[in-house]
Amino acid sequence: MNKTVLVHDWLSGGNAGAEKVLAEMLLTRPAPVYTLVYKTEDFMGTPLEAAEIHTSPIQHWPRGISNYRTYLPFMPYQVEQFDLTGYDTIISSSHAVAKGVLVGAGQLHISYVHSPIRYAWDLYQQYLREANLTSGVKATLAKIALHYLRIWDSSTANRVDVFLANSEYVARRIWRTYRRPARVLYPPVDVGRFDHTRPREDFYLTMSRFVPYKKIDLIVETFTRLGKPLVVIGTGPDFEKVRALAGPNVQLLGRQSDEVVADYMARCRAFVFAADEDFGIVPVEAQAAGAPVIAYGKGGSLETVIADKTGVFFGQQNVESLSRAVSIFEEKAHLFDANTIRQHAEKFRPERFRAEFESILTAAEAAKQRGEDPERAVMALTLENL
């Protein structure tokens, strides 16, 4: 019986999509979890609550749990200090440094990559602008740190036997960044908690953390100009900026419980999504509730939304493009069927994720034991196998 261990970047800042993937991995393969920092209260009632968690020294550094991102330059070193020599299979869940753990020649390392480090690679310039790090001493130090992080990140790709990606979009970025193929395994979405049978009401819905790349300000500005009712769920650093843009037709509800979110998704006329996401779980949740999605036509949305069947796309992140998409949606609204939309969302259910994940692990471990290439074995799996 293979001894398995899971590695995740950090478990602090909320139970988001990457953490839900980790939880499903734990349900498939119960194992110890190594992570840089762990905030216990964020994971009460999840599979992580009962897991065996090992943390790095950053856990005990000043404000290490709450302000862990300030210690980014130290993370590559710290993740390499995890002693995983007693395990046969290492599974890393990585959007930053987890894939860089040290592995031995006899160990199998499978890395589920949510994204190559976006602020070090394709969002590098945007990150520096938004952090006001374009000039000065602090900016120079940040650029040097990110330069060496890119070098380290590239070199650690050789420590991975099999790459898994959460979308075709991320698989292409893995190839561009590491020149390695990746098997796509879509994240699990708890579609069962949503009701798709309720009547639609006359309001649009969006939900997100208020950070620049989510483009909540664009959605609010557009609907304020259109004068159409919009409900916004979420909070974050850009909350005041968004509130200043909101007209009387826009309701800002702040952060809400899962039950409230499910209620609004079940009743909204359509869900609006304007971010360029690697995958994007929330649009799938909206479709699980039978809601059509008006989505920015780039990134993971192109894989989770079907044009004219489960939603409509807009081509540019500006008011004019989104406004046109809303008009097109309203012309076609009668064509969208809640049962069809829900059926599409079912392909992302957690049971599907666990079955595919276990099949991938079994194929990779068997190939490793035979002395064959685990990557080739996983890439050869067909949908019928899964």
N, C-alpha and C positions, 0 to 999 in steps of 0.2 A: 504493500500500500504506500503510495507516494505521500511524503510529508509536504504539505503546501503552506505557503505564507503569502499574505497580501501586503502590498506597500502602497500608500496613498500620500499625496503631497502634504496636506494638512487637513485637520478636521476642526475647523474653527471658522465662524462667520456664517453659519447657517447650513441647513440640510438641503442643499441645492442638487442639481442634476447629477453632478459627478459623484456626490455622496450617496445618492439613491442607486446609482450603478454599483458602487462598492457594496451597499447593503444587499443587493441581489446576488452579487458574487459570493457574499458570505452565506447566503441561503443555499447556494449551489455547492459551495465548498467551504464549510466551516473551518476557519483557520485563524491564527494570530494575525494581528494587523500592526504594521510598523508605520508610523507617521511622525512628521516633525513636531506638530503640536496637536493637542486634543482638548476641546472645550466640552466637557461632559454634558452640560445642560442643553446643548444644541441637539443632542441625539437621544434624549429620553423617549422611550416608546418605540425606538427603531432597533433593528438587529444589532446595531453597533453598541447599544447600551450594555449588552451582555457579553460583548466580544473581549478577547484578551488584547489589550492595546499597549503598545510600546512606543514611547516618545523619545525625541532627541533632547539634548540639553537646552535647546531654544525654549522648550516648555517652561523652564525655570529662569530664563533671562528676564530683565525688566520689561514688563508689558509684552512678554513673548507670546501669550495666547491671543491677546486682543489686537496687538500691533505687529504681528509676525512678518508682514510684508517688508517692514523696514530692515529685516535681517536677510533679505534676498541674497546679498553677496556671500553669506555664510552657508546658504542652503546646500549648494553642491557638495561642499566638504562634509556637512553633517549627514547628508543622506548616504554618503559613502562609508560612514562609520557604523551603519547598521550591520550587525553580525548575523548573516543569514546562512552560515556554513552548514547548519544542521538540516537544511530543507532541500528537497528534490525539485519541487516546482515553485518558482517565484512568479507571482502575478502582480504587476505594477499597474496602478490606476493613476494616469499621469496627465496633468495639464501644465506642469512646471518642471520639477526635478526628479520625480519618483522613478522614472525609467532609468536613471543614472546609478542605481544601486550596483554594488560590486557583486559579480557572480563568478562561480567556478566553472571549469570546463565540463564537469559532469552534471551541472544544474541546467534546468530548462527555465528560460525567462520569457514570459509572454507579457507584452505591454499593451494595455488598452489605453490608447492615446485619445483624450478628449480634444486636444489641440496641441501642436507644438507651441512653445512659449510665445504667445502672440505679442507681448510687449517687447520681446527681444528680436522678433522676426518681422512679420508683416504689419504689425501695428506699432513698430518702433518709433517712427516719426510722430505719429498721432499721440502716443503715450508721452513723449517728451513735451509736445505742445500743451497737452492738457494738464501736465504736472508742472508747467511753467519752468521747464528745464532746457530751454533753447540756448541760453548763454550764461556765462559766469562760471565760477569755480564748482558749485554744486552740479551744474549741468555737465561740466567736463568729467567729474568723478562718476556721475551716473552713466555717461556714455562709455567710459572706460569699463565700468562694471558690466554693462550689458554686452560690450564687445567680447569680454572674456567669457561671459555666460554663453554666448553663441558658439564660441570655440569649444567649450566644455560640452554643450548640448549636442553638437555635431559628433564629437568623438564618442559619446556614450551610446550612439545608435548601434555601435558594434557589440554592445553588451546585451542586445535584445535578439532572441531567436525568432520570435513571431510578433509582428505588429498587428494589432486590431485597431480599427478606427470607428468612431461613432457615426460616420456618414461618408458618402463618396467624396464630398467636399473636403473633409479632413484627410481622407486617403490620398487625394491629389496633393495636399499640402505636405503630408508625410513624405511622399515621393520627391517633391521639390526640395524639401529641407534635408532629408536624410538619404535620398536615392534608395529607398526600400519600399517594396510593395506592402500593402496592408489589407487585411481581410475586413470588410465592413460588417459590424455587428451593431445594429441600431439599439440605442438605449431603451430600457424598460419604461413604460408609462402606465400608471395605474388607471387604466380606462374604466375599470369597474366601479369607481366611486362617482361617476358622472351619469346623469339622467338625460337621455336624448329625446324623451317623449313629450316634454312640456311645450306649450304654445310659445312662439316667439313674440317678444314685445318690441316696442319701437325705441330701442336705444342700442348704441354700439358700445363695445367693451374693449379695453386694453388693460394689460397687467404686466408689470415689470419692476425691476429695481431701477430707480431714477439715476442712471449714469449716462454719460454722453452717447456711447455707441448704441444704446437701446432706442434712441430717437423718440422718446416719449414727448419731448418738446415739439417735434414735428407733427406728431399725431394731434396733440392738443391745439396747436396753432391752426392746423387744417380744419379741424371740426369747429373751432371757434369762428373761423371765417365762413364755413358752410352753414353754421347755425343749427347743426344737427346734434341731437342728444348723445353725449358720450359719458361713460362711466370709466374712471381710471382707478385701478387698484395697485397699491405699491407705494414705496417711499425710497428715499436715498439722497445722496448729496445734491442732486439737481432739483429737489422738491420746490424750493422757493422760486427758482427760475421758471419751472413749469406752472406754478400757481400764478405767477405774474402774467402768463400768456392765456390763462383760462378765462373764457367768457362765461356768462350765466347758464349756458347750455351744457357746461362741463362740470361733472361732479368728481371731486378728488376724495376718495374714501380712505386713503392711507393703506397701511398694511391690514389685511383681513385674514380670518381663519380659513382653513381649507373648506369648511362647510359653506361659508359665505361665498367664496370663490366659485364653488361648484353651483351654487344657486344662481349667481349672475351669468355664468356660462350657459346654464340650461335655459335662460330666458332671453339672452341678448339676440339682437337681429343678426349681428356678425361680430367676429373678433378681429381686431386690427393689430397687425404686427409689422413693425418697420425696421427691425434690426437685421444686420448681416450676421447671422449666427452660424456656429459650426453645425449644430443640429436644431435646437429649439424645441424644448419639451412642451412649453405652454401652448403653441398652436395645435399640437396633437391633442392635448387635454381639451381644448375648445372643440375640436372635431369629435372627440369622444362624447361631448355633450350635444352633438348634433349641430353645432354652430358653424356656418361657413366662415372662412378666413380670408381677409383682405391682407395680403402679405407682400413684402418687398421681394422681388423676384431674383434673389441671389442667395447663395449659401444653402444651408440645410432646408430652408423652406421649399426649394425646388424638389426636394425628395419627400417631403411630408405633406405637401398640399398639391392637389391635382387641379389644374386650370379648368374652370367651367364645370367641374364635378364636385369638388369640395371647397373651392374658393376662387379668387381672382388675384392676379399679380399686378404690381405697379413697378415701373422700370427704373425710377430715380428717387432718391431720398430727398424730395422737395414737395412743397405744398401743391404745386400744379399737378404733378404726377399722381400723388395720392388722391387728390380731388377727382381726377378723371377716373381712377379705379373705383372710388365710391359711387360715382355716377353709373359706371358700367355694372357694378354689382346690383344697384337698385333696379336697373333695367332687366337683369337676369334673376333677381331674387326668387321669383316664383319657380325657377327651374331647380333650385337646390333642395335635395331631399335629405331629411335628418337621418333616416335609416341608412342611406347610402354613405353619408358622411361618417356615421358611427362605424359602419362596417370597415371602412378604410382605416380608421384609427385602431381597430382591433389587431392589426398586424404588428403593432408595437406593444402588445400586452406583456406583462412580466413573465408569464409562463413561456412565451416564445423566446424571450431573452435567455432564460435559464436553460431551456432545452438546447438552444444553439451554442451557448457558452460551454455547456458540459460536453457537447459533441466536439467542439474545437479543442478543448483540453484533452479529451480522450485521444483524438487523432494526433495531437502534438506529442503527448507523452508516449504513445505507442511508437511513433516514428523515432523519438529520442532513444528509446530502449532498443530498437532495432539498429541503431547507428545510422539512421537516415536523416534527411533534412526536415525538421519539424515545419519550417516555413512552407516548403513545397507541399507537404501533406495537408496543411490547413488551407492553402490556396486552392488545392485540388478538390476540396469539399464542394459538393453541389447543393442547391436548395433542396433537392429531394432527400439528400442525406440529413438535412437539418429539419 
